[in-house]
Amino acid sequence: AFLRGVDLRGANLEGSDLHGANLRYANLRGSNLAKADLRCADLRYADLEGACLEGANLRGSLYNHSTCFPVGFDPVTAGMQPFEF
């Protein structure tokens, strides 16, 4: 899915299949991504602040220094890959 820059603030995406999705620059602030499949998704510059990532599969997803995560979330532990140019 090509969702670059999309505004999904507060969206209920629980259990969604977003495997390989381009979510670069997406606003996912406060969204529900519990149990979502986000493997290999591009989350560079995405705003995930306040999002629910409980049980989400983020293995191989890309993030960078501008990706905003929920408080206490560790992208390395989640299996995400840092990407800086």
GIPE-V382969 format. One record per residue. N is the residue number from 1. RES is the residue in one small letter. SS is DSSP state (h for helix, s for strand, l for the rest). Layout:
# GIPE-V382969
((N,RES,SS) (N,RES,SS))
This chain:
# GIPE-V382969
((1,a,l) (2,f,s) (3,l,l) (4,r,l) (5,g,l) (6,v,l) (7,d,s) (8,l,l) (9,r,l) (10,g,l) (11,a,l) (12,n,s) (13,l,l) (14,e,l) (15,g,l) (16,s,l) (17,d,s) (18,l,l) (19,h,l) (20,g,l) (21,a,l) (22,n,s) (23,l,l) (24,r,l) (25,y,l) (26,a,l) (27,n,s) (28,l,l) (29,r,l) (30,g,l) (31,s,l) (32,n,s) (33,l,l) (34,a,l) (35,k,l) (36,a,l) (37,d,s) (38,l,l) (39,r,l) (40,c,l) (41,a,l) (42,d,s) (43,l,l) (44,r,l) (45,y,l) (46,a,l) (47,d,s) (48,l,l) (49,e,l) (50,g,l) (51,a,l) (52,c,s) (53,l,l) (54,e,l) (55,g,l) (56,a,l) (57,n,s) (58,l,l) (59,r,l) (60,g,l) (61,s,l) (62,l,s) (63,y,s) (64,n,l) (65,h,l) (66,s,l) (67,t,l) (68,c,s) (69,f,l) (70,p,l) (71,v,l) (72,g,l) (73,f,l) (74,d,l) (75,p,l) (76,v,l) (77,t,l) (78,a,l) (79,g,l) (80,m,l) (81,q,s) (82,p,s) (83,f,l) (84,e,l) (85,f,l))
